[in-house]
Structures are given as structure tokens and as C-alpha cells.
Amino acid sequence: MAAANRQILEKNYTDLFIVTTHPQTSARLRFMIQDVMDLRKANWVARRAEAKPTTIDEIHEQKRDKALHLESNRDGNHPNLAR
């Protein structure tokens, strides 16, 4: 990126930060700007994966996993229970 463009971006980010310090700035806008600043600091990598809809296959797989887990607990594999 050209040095001139980088300077313009730096000035814009500085201006955004200044906007967040004004008491008249709404909390919603402050937090939106803070999210942009956090993303920039993290090199534009989101702190958590974006939530996406669960597919039917994933729901069935989760149900199978839960059933297997419950079945293994029913078989007497309880190390904490004294008999």
C-alpha cells in the first residue's frame, strides 16, 4: 500500500477513535467503532467464528453423539460411583 494511502487510513482511524471519546456519541456507535478497532488490531481476524445455521445432517450427528454418550454412561462406566 502506498505511503500516502496508509497515512490517510491512519488519520481516519484516529478520527474514529476521537469520535468514540465524545460524550454525545451513542453507545451503539461507540461499540461499532470499537469492534472495527479490535478487528484492525487483530489483523482483521474475527475473535470468534461467524455463527451459521445448523444443517439437518449436523443435527442428526449431534443426536447420534448424544445417544452414544448416554449409552456409554448407562453401561456402568461410572468411575466416581462406588458399588
MOPAC internal coordinates of N, CA, C and O (Angstrom, degrees):
PM7 1SCF
backbone

  N    0.0000 0     0.00 0     0.00 0    0    0    0
  C    1.4466 1     0.00 0     0.00 0    1    0    0
  C    1.5295 1   107.55 1     0.00 0    2    1    0
  O    1.2310 1   121.03 1   -40.86 1    3    2    1
  N    1.2836 1   115.63 1   139.14 1    3    2    1
  C    1.4576 1   120.59 1  -178.90 1    5    3    2
  C    1.5249 1   110.14 1   -65.52 1    6    5    3
  O    1.2310 1   121.29 1   -30.97 1    7    6    5
  N    1.3166 1   115.14 1   149.03 1    7    6    5
  C    1.4642 1   120.63 1  -178.47 1    9    7    6
  C    1.5286 1   111.52 1   -60.15 1   10    9    7
  O    1.2310 1   120.35 1   141.95 1   11   10    9
  N    1.3228 1   116.95 1   -38.05 1   11   10    9
  C    1.4681 1   120.41 1  -179.64 1   13   11   10
  C    1.5270 1   110.35 1   -64.03 1   14   13   11
  O    1.2310 1   120.52 1   137.92 1   15   14   13
  N    1.3232 1   116.61 1   -42.08 1   15   14   13
  C    1.4714 1   120.18 1   178.51 1   17   15   14
  C    1.5257 1   111.17 1   -64.88 1   18   17   15
  O    1.2310 1   120.97 1   139.63 1   19   18   17
  N    1.3307 1   115.76 1   -40.37 1   19   18   17
  C    1.4644 1   120.10 1   179.54 1   21   19   18
  C    1.5295 1   110.13 1   -62.29 1   22   21   19
  O    1.2310 1   120.33 1   138.91 1   23   22   21
  N    1.3288 1   116.98 1   -41.09 1   23   22   21
  C    1.4688 1   120.67 1   178.94 1   25   23   22
  C    1.5281 1   111.04 1   -63.54 1   26   25   23
  O    1.2310 1   120.65 1   139.19 1   27   26   25
  N    1.3157 1   116.36 1   -40.81 1   27   26   25
  C    1.4667 1   120.32 1   178.79 1   29   27   26
  C    1.5277 1   110.11 1   -62.84 1   30   29   27
  O    1.2310 1   120.89 1   135.27 1   31   30   29
  N    1.3386 1   115.90 1   -44.73 1   31   30   29
  C    1.4668 1   119.27 1   178.68 1   33   31   30
  C    1.5257 1   111.40 1   -62.65 1   34   33   31
  O    1.2310 1   120.49 1   136.25 1   35   34   33
  N    1.3297 1   116.67 1   -43.75 1   35   34   33
  C    1.4638 1   120.23 1   179.36 1   37   35   34
  C    1.5257 1   110.71 1   -59.33 1   38   37   35
  O    1.2310 1   120.40 1   138.14 1   39   38   37
  N    1.3220 1   116.83 1   -41.86 1   39   38   37
  C    1.4656 1   120.71 1   178.56 1   41   39   38
  C    1.5263 1   110.25 1   -63.92 1   42   41   39
  O    1.2310 1   120.37 1   138.56 1   43   42   41
  N    1.3252 1   116.91 1   -41.44 1   43   42   41
  C    1.4701 1   120.10 1   178.91 1   45   43   42
  C    1.5285 1   111.49 1   -62.82 1   46   45   43
  O    1.2310 1   120.30 1   137.80 1   47   46   45
  N    1.3344 1   117.02 1   -42.20 1   47   46   45
  C    1.4639 1   119.83 1   178.60 1   49   47   46
  C    1.5240 1   110.94 1   -66.40 1   50   49   47
  O    1.2310 1   120.51 1   142.64 1   51   50   49
  N    1.3227 1   116.63 1   -37.36 1   51   50   49
  C    1.4615 1   120.32 1   176.16 1   53   51   50
  C    1.5250 1   110.32 1   -62.98 1   54   53   51
  O    1.2310 1   120.66 1   135.97 1   55   54   53
  N    1.3281 1   116.35 1   -44.03 1   55   54   53
  C    1.4660 1   120.63 1   178.20 1   57   55   54
  C    1.5293 1   111.07 1   -61.73 1   58   57   55
  O    1.2310 1   120.63 1   139.74 1   59   58   57
  N    1.3273 1   116.39 1   -40.26 1   59   58   57
  C    1.4683 1   119.43 1   177.77 1   61   59   58
  C    1.5232 1   110.79 1   -61.59 1   62   61   59
  O    1.2310 1   120.94 1   137.30 1   63   62   61
  N    1.3246 1   115.81 1   -42.70 1   63   62   61
  C    1.4573 1   119.35 1   179.25 1   65   63   62
  C    1.5261 1   110.59 1   -61.71 1   66   65   63
  O    1.2310 1   120.46 1   138.77 1   67   66   65
  N    1.3135 1   116.72 1   -41.23 1   67   66   65
  C    1.4674 1   120.93 1   179.20 1   69   67   66
  C    1.5276 1   110.44 1   -62.45 1   70   69   67
  O    1.2310 1   120.32 1   141.42 1   71   70   69
  N    1.3276 1   116.98 1   -38.58 1   71   70   69
  C    1.4690 1   120.56 1   178.55 1   73   71   70
  C    1.5279 1   110.28 1   -59.42 1   74   73   71
  O    1.2310 1   120.25 1   143.14 1   75   74   73
  N    1.3174 1   117.12 1   -36.86 1   75   74   73
  C    1.4695 1   119.84 1  -177.97 1   77   75   74
  C    1.5193 1   112.52 1   -69.56 1   78   77   75
  O    1.2310 1   119.77 1   161.55 1   79   78   77
  N    1.3309 1   118.05 1   -18.45 1   79   78   77
  C    1.4652 1   120.58 1  -178.14 1   81   79   78
  C    1.5262 1   112.70 1   -87.62 1   82   81   79
  O    1.2310 1   120.19 1   167.61 1   83   82   81
  N    1.3199 1   117.25 1   -12.39 1   83   82   81
  C    1.4646 1   120.30 1   179.62 1   85   83   82
  C    1.5234 1   110.05 1   -75.07 1   86   85   83
  O    1.2310 1   120.29 1   -47.08 1   87   86   85
  N    1.3295 1   117.05 1   132.92 1   87   86   85
  C    1.4708 1   119.30 1  -179.43 1   89   87   86
  C    1.5270 1   113.31 1   -66.48 1   90   89   87
  O    1.2310 1   119.84 1   158.36 1   91   90   89
  N    1.3258 1   117.91 1   -21.64 1   91   90   89
  C    1.4635 1   120.39 1  -179.24 1   93   91   90
  C    1.5316 1   112.12 1   -77.89 1   94   93   91
  O    1.2310 1   120.12 1   165.40 1   95   94   93
  N    1.3165 1   117.37 1   -14.60 1   95   94   93
  C    1.4604 1   120.79 1  -179.13 1   97   95   94
  C    1.5247 1   109.05 1   -70.00 1   98   97   95
  O    1.2310 1   120.94 1   -49.73 1   99   98   97
  N    1.3264 1   115.82 1   130.27 1   99   98   97
  C    1.4688 1   119.83 1  -178.93 1  101   99   98
  C    1.5283 1   110.37 1   -67.25 1  102  101   99
  O    1.2310 1   121.38 1   -26.21 1  103  102  101
  N    1.3064 1   114.97 1   153.79 1  103  102  101
  C    1.4659 1   120.47 1   179.93 1  105  103  102
  C    1.5241 1   110.49 1   -60.97 1  106  105  103
  O    1.2310 1   120.54 1   140.83 1  107  106  105
  N    1.3033 1   116.57 1   -39.17 1  107  106  105
  C    1.4650 1   120.13 1  -179.31 1  109  107  106
  C    1.5268 1   110.81 1   -60.00 1  110  109  107
  O    1.2310 1   120.24 1   132.87 1  111  110  109
  N    1.3251 1   117.14 1   -47.13 1  111  110  109
  C    1.4583 1   121.01 1   179.49 1  113  111  110
  C    1.5211 1   111.01 1   -65.92 1  114  113  111
  O    1.2310 1   120.44 1   139.65 1  115  114  113
  N    1.3440 1   116.77 1   -40.35 1  115  114  113
  C    1.4660 1   120.33 1   178.49 1  117  115  114
  C    1.5197 1   110.71 1   -58.79 1  118  117  115
  O    1.2310 1   120.55 1   134.86 1  119  118  117
  N    1.3369 1   116.55 1   -45.14 1  119  118  117
  C    1.4619 1   119.80 1  -177.98 1  121  119  118
  C    1.5283 1   111.65 1   -70.56 1  122  121  119
  O    1.2310 1   120.02 1   146.29 1  123  122  121
  N    1.3185 1   117.57 1   -33.71 1  123  122  121
  C    1.4715 1   119.73 1   175.80 1  125  123  122
  C    1.5264 1   110.42 1   -63.24 1  126  125  123
  O    1.2310 1   120.89 1   135.06 1  127  126  125
  N    1.3200 1   115.91 1   -44.94 1  127  126  125
  C    1.4669 1   119.74 1   178.84 1  129  127  126
  C    1.5218 1   109.90 1   -64.89 1  130  129  127
  O    1.2310 1   120.26 1   139.77 1  131  130  129
  N    1.3257 1   117.10 1   -40.23 1  131  130  129
  C    1.4605 1   120.37 1   178.44 1  133  131  130
  C    1.5274 1   111.07 1   -61.91 1  134  133  131
  O    1.2310 1   120.04 1   142.10 1  135  134  133
  N    1.3261 1   117.52 1   -37.90 1  135  134  133
  C    1.4659 1   120.79 1   176.36 1  137  135  134
  C    1.5255 1   110.97 1   -61.04 1  138  137  135
  O    1.2310 1   120.36 1   138.01 1  139  138  137
  N    1.3290 1   116.92 1   -41.99 1  139  138  137
  C    1.4732 1   120.50 1   178.03 1  141  139  138
  C    1.5209 1   109.74 1   -63.98 1  142  141  139
  O    1.2310 1   120.35 1   136.00 1  143  142  141
  N    1.3225 1   116.94 1   -44.00 1  143  142  141
  C    1.4682 1   120.67 1   179.50 1  145  143  142
  C    1.5365 1   110.82 1   -61.97 1  146  145  143
  O    1.2310 1   120.54 1   137.94 1  147  146  145
  N    1.3353 1   116.58 1   -42.06 1  147  146  145
  C    1.4652 1   120.22 1   178.99 1  149  147  146
  C    1.5233 1   111.24 1   -64.18 1  150  149  147
  O    1.2310 1   120.39 1   137.72 1  151  150  149
  N    1.3296 1   116.86 1   -42.28 1  151  150  149
  C    1.4679 1   120.15 1   177.78 1  153  151  150
  C    1.5219 1   110.80 1   -61.75 1  154  153  151
  O    1.2310 1   120.71 1   138.00 1  155  154  153
  N    1.3118 1   116.26 1   -42.00 1  155  154  153
  C    1.4677 1   120.39 1  -179.95 1  157  155  154
  C    1.5234 1   109.88 1   -63.07 1  158  157  155
  O    1.2310 1   120.50 1   136.40 1  159  158  157
  N    1.3392 1   116.65 1   -43.60 1  159  158  157
  C    1.4633 1   120.62 1  -179.91 1  161  159  158
  C    1.5323 1   110.91 1   -63.29 1  162  161  159
  O    1.2310 1   120.43 1   146.61 1  163  162  161
  N    1.3402 1   116.78 1   -33.39 1  163  162  161
  C    1.4658 1   122.00 1  -179.41 1  165  163  162
  C    1.5267 1   111.65 1   -88.41 1  166  165  163
  O    1.2310 1   120.53 1  -163.06 1  167  166  165
  N    1.3237 1   116.59 1    16.94 1  167  166  165
  C    1.4654 1   121.96 1   178.52 1  169  167  166
  C    1.5260 1   111.61 1    61.85 1  170  169  167
  O    1.2310 1   121.03 1  -143.02 1  171  170  169
  N    1.3367 1   115.63 1    36.98 1  171  170  169
  C    1.4604 1   124.89 1   174.43 1  173  171  170
  C    1.5255 1   113.21 1    66.12 1  174  173  171
  O    1.2310 1   120.48 1  -153.54 1  175  174  173
  N    1.3325 1   116.69 1    26.46 1  175  174  173
  C    1.4627 1   121.46 1   175.12 1  177  175  174
  C    1.5231 1   107.05 1  -105.61 1  178  177  175
  O    1.2310 1   120.64 1   -55.53 1  179  178  177
  N    1.3198 1   116.37 1   124.47 1  179  178  177
  C    1.4607 1   120.79 1  -179.14 1  181  179  178
  C    1.5206 1   109.93 1   -62.62 1  182  181  179
  O    1.2310 1   120.40 1   -33.18 1  183  182  181
  N    1.3303 1   116.85 1   146.82 1  183  182  181
  C    1.4595 1   119.95 1  -178.21 1  185  183  182
  C    1.5190 1   112.56 1   -73.62 1  186  185  183
  O    1.2310 1   120.29 1   159.73 1  187  186  185
  N    1.3128 1   117.05 1   -20.27 1  187  186  185
  C    1.4662 1   120.35 1   174.95 1  189  187  186
  C    1.5238 1   108.53 1  -144.60 1  190  189  187
  O    1.2310 1   121.52 1   -23.08 1  191  190  189
  N    1.3020 1   114.69 1   156.92 1  191  190  189
  C    1.4607 1   119.93 1  -178.10 1  193  191  190
  C    1.5212 1   110.23 1   -65.92 1  194  193  191
  O    1.2310 1   121.24 1   -33.95 1  195  194  193
  N    1.2944 1   115.24 1   146.05 1  195  194  193
  C    1.4599 1   120.30 1   179.00 1  197  195  194
  C    1.5217 1   109.36 1   -69.22 1  198  197  195
  O    1.2310 1   120.80 1   -47.36 1  199  198  197
  N    1.3126 1   116.08 1   132.64 1  199  198  197
  C    1.4633 1   120.80 1   179.51 1  201  199  198
  C    1.5241 1   109.40 1   -69.39 1  202  201  199
  O    1.2310 1   121.55 1   -44.14 1  203  202  201
  N    1.3195 1   114.63 1   135.86 1  203  202  201
  C    1.4609 1   119.30 1   178.72 1  205  203  202
  C    1.5237 1   108.32 1  -131.56 1  206  205  203
  O    1.2310 1   120.13 1   -21.15 1  207  206  205
  N    1.3069 1   117.35 1   158.85 1  207  206  205
  C    1.4613 1   120.06 1   179.74 1  209  207  206
  C    1.5308 1   111.33 1   -63.04 1  210  209  207
  O    1.2310 1   120.85 1   -34.82 1  211  210  209
  N    1.3221 1   115.98 1   145.18 1  211  210  209
  C    1.4559 1   121.62 1   177.59 1  213  211  210
  C    1.5243 1   109.21 1   -84.28 1  214  213  211
  O    1.2310 1   121.02 1   -45.59 1  215  214  213
  N    1.3237 1   115.66 1   134.41 1  215  214  213
  C    1.4604 1   119.60 1   179.30 1  217  215  214
  C    1.5270 1   109.62 1   -81.65 1  218  217  215
  O    1.2310 1   120.94 1   -17.58 1  219  218  217
  N    1.3151 1   115.81 1   162.42 1  219  218  217
  C    1.4714 1   121.18 1   178.20 1  221  219  218
  C    1.5250 1   109.86 1   -60.01 1  222  221  219
  O    1.2310 1   120.25 1   138.78 1  223  222  221
  N    1.3365 1   117.12 1   -41.22 1  223  222  221
  C    1.4676 1   120.49 1   179.32 1  225  223  222
  C    1.5279 1   111.13 1   -61.21 1  226  225  223
  O    1.2310 1   120.22 1   140.19 1  227  226  225
  N    1.3302 1   117.18 1   -39.81 1  227  226  225
  C    1.4580 1   120.33 1   178.67 1  229  227  226
  C    1.5260 1   111.21 1   -66.23 1  230  229  227
  O    1.2310 1   120.25 1   142.95 1  231  230  229
  N    1.3055 1   117.13 1   -37.05 1  231  230  229
  C    1.4671 1   121.13 1   177.66 1  233  231  230
  C    1.5215 1   110.23 1   -64.48 1  234  233  231
  O    1.2310 1   120.36 1   136.21 1  235  234  233
  N    1.3396 1   116.92 1   -43.79 1  235  234  233
  C    1.4682 1   120.84 1   178.47 1  237  235  234
  C    1.5271 1   110.49 1   -63.87 1  238  237  235
  O    1.2310 1   120.26 1   140.26 1  239  238  237
  N    1.3174 1   117.10 1   -39.74 1  239  238  237
  C    1.4618 1   120.87 1   179.38 1  241  239  238
  C    1.5330 1   110.47 1   -64.88 1  242  241  239
  O    1.2310 1   120.30 1   137.58 1  243  242  241
  N    1.3216 1   117.03 1   -42.42 1  243  242  241
  C    1.4662 1   120.52 1   177.74 1  245  243  242
  C    1.5272 1   110.76 1   -62.59 1  246  245  243
  O    1.2310 1   120.60 1   141.01 1  247  246  245
  N    1.3247 1   116.46 1   -38.99 1  247  246  245
  C    1.4636 1   120.85 1   179.38 1  249  247  246
  C    1.5300 1   110.32 1   -65.44 1  250  249  247
  O    1.2310 1   120.39 1   137.36 1  251  250  249
  N    1.3464 1   116.86 1   -42.64 1  251  250  249
  C    1.4687 1   121.00 1   177.38 1  253  251  250
  C    1.5278 1   110.65 1   -61.74 1  254  253  251
  O    1.2310 1   120.53 1   135.11 1  255  254  253
  N    1.3337 1   116.59 1   -44.89 1  255  254  253
  C    1.4647 1   120.51 1  -179.83 1  257  255  254
  C    1.5227 1   111.17 1   -61.22 1  258  257  255
  O    1.2310 1   120.65 1   137.81 1  259  258  257
  N    1.3218 1   116.36 1   -42.19 1  259  258  257
  C    1.4615 1   120.59 1   179.99 1  261  259  258
  C    1.5272 1   110.35 1   -65.35 1  262  261  259
  O    1.2310 1   120.41 1   138.31 1  263  262  261
  N    1.3373 1   116.82 1   -41.69 1  263  262  261
  C    1.4643 1   120.73 1   179.17 1  265  263  262
  C    1.5261 1   110.50 1   -63.72 1  266  265  263
  O    1.2310 1   119.90 1   138.23 1  267  266  265
  N    1.3270 1   117.80 1   -41.77 1  267  266  265
  C    1.4642 1   121.06 1   178.32 1  269  267  266
  C    1.5257 1   110.50 1   -63.80 1  270  269  267
  O    1.2310 1   120.53 1   139.35 1  271  270  269
  N    1.3107 1   116.58 1   -40.65 1  271  270  269
  C    1.4632 1   120.75 1   179.47 1  273  271  270
  C    1.5307 1   110.41 1   -63.89 1  274  273  271
  O    1.2310 1   120.37 1   134.98 1  275  274  273
  N    1.3255 1   116.89 1   -45.02 1  275  274  273
  C    1.4638 1   120.48 1   179.13 1  277  275  274
  C    1.5221 1   110.96 1   -64.76 1  278  277  275
  O    1.2310 1   120.45 1   140.88 1  279  278  277
  N    1.3326 1   116.74 1   -39.12 1  279  278  277
  C    1.4639 1   121.26 1  -179.99 1  281  279  278
  C    1.5226 1   110.79 1   -65.10 1  282  281  279
  O    1.2310 1   120.09 1   138.48 1  283  282  281
  N    1.3222 1   117.43 1   -41.52 1  283  282  281
  C    1.4648 1   119.88 1   179.93 1  285  283  282
  C    1.5252 1   110.74 1   -66.81 1  286  285  283
  O    1.2310 1   119.86 1   148.27 1  287  286  285
  N    1.3250 1   117.87 1   -31.73 1  287  286  285
  C    1.4659 1   120.72 1   176.75 1  289  287  286
  C    1.5227 1   111.26 1   -72.64 1  290  289  287
  O    1.2310 1   120.13 1   148.87 1  291  290  289
  N    1.3232 1   117.35 1   -31.13 1  291  290  289
  C    1.4584 1   122.22 1  -179.47 1  293  291  290
  C    1.5246 1   111.71 1   -72.95 1  294  293  291
  O    1.2310 1   120.00 1   156.46 1  295  294  293
  N    1.3244 1   117.60 1   -23.54 1  295  294  293
  C    1.4615 1   121.58 1  -176.31 1  297  295  294
  C    1.5259 1   113.09 1   -74.75 1  298  297  295
  O    1.2310 1   119.99 1  -178.83 1  299  298  297
  N    1.3077 1   117.62 1     1.17 1  299  298  297
  C    1.4572 1   119.55 1   177.67 1  301  299  298
  C    1.5055 1   113.42 1    95.32 1  302  301  299
  O    1.2310 1   119.44 1  -164.18 1  303  302  301
  N    1.2713 1   118.67 1    15.82 1  303  302  301
  C    1.4619 1   121.63 1   178.88 1  305  303  302
  C    1.5289 1   109.88 1   -87.33 1  306  305  303
  O    1.2310 1   120.89 1  -119.61 1  307  306  305
  N    1.3132 1   115.90 1    60.39 1  307  306  305
  C    1.4573 1   121.06 1  -179.05 1  309  307  306
  C    1.5231 1   108.55 1  -114.55 1  310  309  307
  O    1.2310 1   119.23 1   -89.34 1  311  310  309
  N    1.3104 1   119.07 1    90.66 1  311  310  309
  C    1.4639 1   120.29 1  -177.08 1  313  311  310
  C    1.5273 1   112.76 1   -66.14 1  314  313  311
  O    1.2310 1   119.22 1   159.06 1  315  314  313
  N    1.3101 1   119.09 1   -20.94 1  315  314  313
  C    1.4600 1   121.34 1  -177.17 1  317  315  314
  C    1.5210 1   113.20 1   -88.95 1  318  317  315
  O    1.2310 1   119.98 1   172.16 1  319  318  317
  N    1.3225 1   117.65 1    -7.84 1  319  318  317
  C    1.4583 1   120.45 1  -178.57 1  321  319  318
  C    1.5278 1   110.01 1   -98.37 1  322  321  319
  O    1.2310 1   120.43 1   -55.25 1  323  322  321
  N    1.3301 1   116.78 1   124.75 1  323  322  321
  C    1.4642 1   120.96 1   177.70 1  325  323  322
  C    1.5179 1   108.78 1   -90.94 1  326  325  323
  O    1.2310 1   120.56 1   -41.59 1  327  326  325
  N    1.3576 1   116.54 1   138.41 1  327  326  325
  C    1.4708 1   121.13 1   179.18 1  329  327  326
  C    1.4862 1   110.37 1  -122.37 1  330  329  327
  O    1.2310 1   120.10 1   180.00 1  331  330  329

